């Protein structure tokens, strides 16, 4: 069975955000990369001041980035975004030990890396939105719309956005600028990868501890099946060996 797509995402991360807000005291040998050097993104992402949070309209006629694929066909632009996030987080939160392969595992499960169609700037060729969270789909919460900007103008119920599938409220709390343009856009792979890393590391979690790593991943979806899928793909991208069918339980 293949991993879940963005349309099948369970938004348990919204409940986690609520818990963090209510309990602030609790916030406590890889294959050689074929992606381009992202040192420029790393330097730029350290710009002073918080980024502007918004979704930037993209022009028509864009094409998918023409970069060498990474392990198991991982799109080169997505690998560049995940590796850039790893490098930024190593400086900003060195105790987290976030590997790019964990972010790649989440990116695979959430949207198959923007469905493999992102331009050279890391923007999907078509904006990515999850299902409307009105309770009509099994396993999805009911989440009312509070942000008409990031979710594409939803008025009653919201939806997760971008290749890493964030709820707008959660994005605004953790928003990061991975490409250094001064904007934090959930549709952008570089911004989404870095924001996901911040979200997973939040509260002092250390990805070198498997228990803490599982706790972090469950912020996305409170399901051990989800954790198993993400970690199967994490190992796959780190080793270059595709996951076996039994490693991908139904989410």
C-alpha positions in Angstrom: 0.0 0.0 0.0 1.3 3.4 -0.8 1.5 6.2 1.7 -1.4 8.5 2.3 -1.8 11.6 0.1 -2.5 15.1 1.3 -6.2 14.5 0.6 -6.2 11.7 3.3 -4.4 13.7 6.0 -5.7 13.5 9.5 -5.3 16.8 11.2 -4.4 15.8 14.8 -1.7 18.5 14.6 -4.5 21.0 15.3 -5.3 19.3 18.6 -1.6 19.4 19.5 -1.4 23.1 18.8 -4.3 23.7 21.1 -2.7 21.6 23.8 0.6 23.6 23.5 -1.3 26.8 23.7 -3.1 25.7 26.8 -0.1 24.2 28.5 2.9 26.3 27.7 5.0 24.7 30.5 4.9 21.4 28.6 6.5 22.8 25.5 9.3 21.8 26.9 25.5 6.8 6.3 23.3 8.5 3.7 23.4 8.3 -0.1 25.4 11.2 -1.6 23.2 14.1 -2.4 22.5 15.0 -6.0 20.6 18.2 -5.1 22.2 21.6 -5.7 24.1 23.3 -3.0 21.7 25.3 -0.8 24.2 27.4 1.1 22.6 30.5 -0.3 19.3 29.6 1.1 20.9 28.8 4.5 22.5 32.3 4.6 19.3 34.0 3.4 17.1 32.2 5.8 19.0 33.8 8.7 17.7 37.3 7.8 16.7 39.5 10.7 13.1 39.9 11.8 10.1 37.6 11.4 8.9 36.8 7.9 5.7 38.1 6.4 3.1 35.2 6.5 1.1 35.0 3.2 0.5 33.0 0.1 2.0 34.5 -3.0 0.2 34.1 -6.3 2.3 32.4 -8.9 2.3 33.1 -12.6 1.0 30.7 -15.2 3.2 28.8 -17.5 5.7 27.6 -14.8 7.4 24.2 -15.3 8.7 21.6 -12.9 12.3 22.1 -11.7 14.8 20.3 -13.8 17.1 18.9 -11.1 18.6 15.4 -10.7 16.4 13.1 -8.7 17.5 12.0 -5.2 17.1 8.5 -3.7 14.2 6.5 -5.0 13.2 9.2 -7.4 12.8 11.9 -4.7 12.4 15.2 -6.7 15.7 17.2 -6.6 13.9 20.4 -5.6 12.2 18.7 -2.7 15.5 17.1 -1.5 17.1 20.6 -1.6 14.3 22.0 0.5 14.6 19.2 3.1 18.4 19.4 3.3 18.2 23.2 3.6 15.9 22.9 6.5 18.2 20.4 8.2 21.1 22.8 7.8 19.2 25.8 9.1 17.8 23.8 12.1 21.3 22.6 12.9 22.2 26.2 13.6 18.9 27.4 15.1 18.1 24.3 17.2 21.2 22.2 17.4 19.7 20.0 20.2 17.0 18.7 17.9 19.3 16.8 15.5 16.7 17.0 12.7 17.7 14.9 9.7 16.5 15.8 6.3 15.2 12.3 5.8 12.5 12.7 8.5 11.2 15.7 6.7 11.3 13.7 3.5 9.3 11.0 5.1 6.6 13.5 6.1 6.7 15.1 2.7 6.1 11.7 1.0 3.2 10.9 3.2 1.6 14.3 3.1 1.8 15.2 -0.6 4.3 12.9 -2.3 6.7 16.0 -2.3 4.2 18.4 -3.9 3.2 15.5 -6.2 6.6 15.8 -7.8 5.6 19.0 -9.6 7.3 22.1 -8.1 9.2 24.8 -9.9 12.7 25.9 -9.4 11.7 28.2 -6.5 10.0 25.3 -4.7 6.4 26.3 -5.6 3.9 23.6 -6.6 2.7 24.1 -10.2 -0.8 24.0 -8.6 -1.6 25.1 -5.1 -2.0 22.2 -2.7 -5.0 22.0 -0.4 -6.4 19.2 1.7 -10.0 18.3 2.1 -12.5 20.7 3.7 -12.5 19.8 7.4 -16.2 19.8 7.9 -16.3 16.3 9.5 -17.7 14.6 6.3 -14.6 12.4 5.9 -13.8 9.7 8.3 -10.9 10.4 10.6 -10.9 14.2 10.0 -11.7 16.7 12.6 -14.2 19.6 12.3 -12.1 22.7 12.1 -13.7 26.1 11.5 -12.2 28.6 9.2 -10.4 31.5 11.0 -8.0 32.6 8.2 -9.2 33.5 4.8 -5.7 34.2 3.5 -3.8 30.9 3.8 -6.6 28.4 3.1 -7.7 29.9 -0.1 -10.6 32.0 1.2 -12.5 29.3 3.1 -15.4 30.9 5.0 -17.0 28.1 7.1 -14.5 25.3 7.5 -10.8 25.4 6.9 -8.4 22.9 5.2 -4.7 22.0 5.4 -2.5 23.8 3.0 0.8 23.3 1.1 3.0 20.3 0.5 3.5 19.7 4.2 -0.2 20.1 5.0 -0.4 22.7 7.8 -3.6 24.2 9.2 -3.4 28.0 8.8 -3.4 28.6 12.6 -0.5 26.2 13.1 1.4 27.7 10.2 1.2 31.2 11.7 2.5 30.0 15.0 5.6 28.2 13.5 6.0 30.1 10.2 9.6 30.0 8.9 11.3 31.5 5.8 13.3 28.7 4.2 14.2 30.5 1.0 15.2 33.8 2.5 12.7 36.0 0.6 11.2 37.5 3.7 8.0 35.6 3.2 6.7 32.5 4.9 4.4 30.8 2.4 2.9 27.3 3.2 2.8 26.5 -0.5 6.6 26.9 -0.9 8.7 23.7 -0.3 11.6 25.5 1.3 9.3 27.4 3.7 7.2 24.3 4.4 10.2 22.1 5.1 11.7 24.5 7.6 8.4 25.2 9.3 7.8 21.5 9.6 11.2 21.1 11.2 10.5 23.8 13.7 7.1 22.3 14.5 8.6 18.8 15.1 11.5 20.2 17.2 9.3 22.4 19.3 9.4 21.9 23.0 13.0 20.6 23.1 12.4 17.3 21.3 15.5 15.4 20.1 15.2 13.4 16.9 18.1 11.1 18.1 15.7 9.7 20.7 13.2 7.4 19.0 10.6 8.0 21.6 10.8 11.7 21.2 10.9 11.4 17.4 7.7 9.4 17.4 6.1 12.0 19.7 7.1 14.7 17.3 5.7 12.9 14.2 2.4 12.2 16.0 1.9 16.0 16.2 1.0 15.6 12.5 -1.3 12.6 13.0 -2.0 10.9 16.3 -1.5 7.5 14.9 1.2 4.9 15.2 0.4 3.7 11.7 1.2 7.2 10.5 4.5 7.2 12.4 5.3 3.8 10.8 4.7 5.2 7.3 6.8 8.3 7.9 9.7 6.3 9.4 9.6 3.6 6.7 10.1 6.4 4.1 12.7 8.1 6.3 14.8 4.9 6.3 14.1 4.4 2.6 15.4 7.9 1.6 18.4 7.6 4.0 19.4 4.2 2.7 18.1 4.2 -0.9 16.2 1.0 -0.2 12.4 1.1 -1.0 10.1 0.2 1.9 8.4 -3.2 1.8 4.6 -3.4 1.7 4.4 -4.5 5.3 6.1 -1.4 6.5 3.3 0.8 5.2 0.2 0.1 7.3 -3.0 1.7 6.3 -3.4 5.1 7.9 
